Amino acid sequence: MWETIKRAFKIQELRKRLFFTLFLFVLFRLGTYIPVVGIDRTQIQGIIQQGGFLALLDLFSGGGYTNFSIFALSVFPYINASIILQLLSSVIPSLEALREEGTEGQKKLARYTRYLTIGLAALQAFSVLTMFRGLLVNDSILLKIVIVVSLVAGSYIVLWLGEIMTERGIGNGVSLIIFAGIISRIPVSIVEMGRLLTANSITPWTIVGEVISLIVLIIIVLFAYQAERRIPVQYAKRIVGRKVYGGQSTYIPLKLVQAGVLPIIFAVSMMSFPSTIGQFFPNSWFTKYIATPLFGTPTGLWYNIIYFGLIVAFTYFYTTITYDPVKLSDDLKKYGGFIPGIRPGESTAEYISGVLRKIILPTSLFLGFIAVVPNLVFSNMGIASFVFGGTSILIIIGVSLETMQEVEAYLLMRQYQGFLK
C-alpha cells in the first residue's frame, strides 16, 4: 500500500487529485465546527453522550450534532433521495428510461436527486428543530427559520463537496465524507474509553477483549472484500486476414462483496426515517409503539433485527441494479467468448444469475452479522462507542479499499508495468 501511495505522488495529475481530496476533507471538518445560532450546545452534547440514535448520526456527521453545526445533517438527505429515486426508477418507466439514456439521462436524474435532497433536508431540519425546541434561546419564528435554512444550506454544501470530490478528487465523494466523519471521531472515542477506564466503569480486560475482537473483525472483513468467485471464459479463435485472434482462456471475477459499503450506508440512512417522522408526532401511537422502541436505540434488539433485514435487502437490490447478467452474456457472445459447458446467450445469462444468487445470499448475511453483532457485543461489554462497531469498521475498510483500487487504476493507466512486477 505504501509503495502505491509513493507512486501516486510521482504522477502530477494524481497528486493534484489527492491533494484536492485532502483539501475538501479540511473544508468538511471546518464546516462541522461552524455552529448554528440560537441554541444551547452544552445541553445537546449531554444528550448525545447518553447514546441512542442521535449519537450514531453524530458519528456519521463527524461531530456535527455535538457542535450543532451547519453540517449536522451531513449527506443523509442526499442518500435518502438517491434511495428513493433508485426505487422509483425500478417501477416508473420514464425514470428507468432516463437511467438507460447514458450521460444526459444521468444528469437529469442527478438534478432530480438534488431537488429531492433539498426537500428531505428541510424535513429533517424541521425534525431536528422539533427535537431540540426546548433548547432554543428564544421562541421566535425568525430564529427557527434561520436554524432550518442554515441546516438545509449546510446539507446542500456537503452534497456539493461530495460531487466535486467525486469529479475532481479520488473515490466516491459521499462515501469519503462519511469515512472522514467516522475517522475524526476515533480520537474522541479513545479519550472516552480512557475516561471510563479511569472511573472504573470498564476494566482493562474489557479493553484487551475489544482490541482482539477488532483485529479479528478487520481480518475477516478484509478477507471478504478481497474474495471473488471466478467464472472461467474461453474465447474462440478468429481469423482476420492473415492474423489469428482469440483462443485464450480468462475468467470473469465476481467479487464476494459486489455492492461494497453502499448497502450499509443505505440501511443506516433508512433507519433514520421513522425517528425523523416521530419528532413531528411526539405523542402519537407511531412514536410510542414504532419509532421509539424499534428505531430509537441502536444497541436494542429490535433495532438490530430491522437493521440486519435492511442490509440484506439493499445488498440484493443494489447488486441487481448494478450487475446485468443479460448484458454480460451478450457482450461475451459478441466478442466470441463462452463459458465452458454453457451455451452462449440465454443459458449463459441464467448461469451467471445463478452464480450471483449464490454469492449474494452469504454476502448479505455476512454484512448483516458483521454490522449487528459487534454493536450488541460491545454494548454488553459496557462500551457504547459506535466507532468500534461493525458498521464503522465495514465503512472504513470498504471505502479505503475502494479508494486504493481507484488510485491503482490511475497508476495502471499511466504506468505500463502496473503492480504485477
C-alpha angles and dihedrals in degrees: 000000000000090000089053092052091049091052091046093058091053092065112077098212093047091045090054091050092050093049091045090053091050090048091054089048088057091049091050092050091048090051091056088063097050102099128216110238128242104036136098104246094182091068091044090056089052091052093050093049088061089067126226130125093313089062090054091052089048089056094054092044091054094244094319093138094044090057091030087225131173087261094057094114090050115178098325096104089052093048091049090049091050091051093049094049093046090051091047092048088061092059105026112072095206092056091045089052090052090052090054096044094084126226097354093048091049090052091054092048089049090053092050088049091055092051091049090046091059091051094048091044090054090049092050092044090055088048092053090046090052091049093053099033091120092057098059118116089228139000099240121140091226092059091050091050091050091051094048093046091047093052094046092047091048091051091052091049089053089050089051091049090052093050093047090047091053093047102042103016136051125284134355108328098210093049091046092053091053088045090053091049093053095044091051091058095054095086090047091052092048090052089049091052089050090052091050090048092050091049090050090240088129132022128236088247089060089057091047091049091050093049091051091047091050092051092050091045093051092050092050093047092047090051092049094048092050096043119102141176111230119211111199116234128191123198119210120232116260127192114214111178106312095336130090117218130189127011094129128123123230138148143236109239111217108189117222089228099044097164097047116202096332096096088054093048092045092049093050090049093050091050088063094061099078092046090050092051091044091061090066093052105035095165099039127112088247092061094040099048105022118018099043104036097036105032106019100078118052091194092051123109098237092046091055093045091055091042090053091051093050092051091052092047095047092047089057093042098048095043090050096052095043101043118056113188092187093057091045090051092050091050091051091049092046093056096040097258127139140171110247111255094012125099115239118251123023095007091054091050091050091048093051090046090053092050090049092052090052090051098044096054098058091036094054091046090047093051090046094051094044091051096045110032099058090050091055094042096048092046090054089050089057096254112123098175111124091200089081094044126110094255093057094045092050092050095045094049095039095050092043093053094045091050093048090049090054090050089051090049090055090049093049090053091054103032117054093199092064120180101302095086 
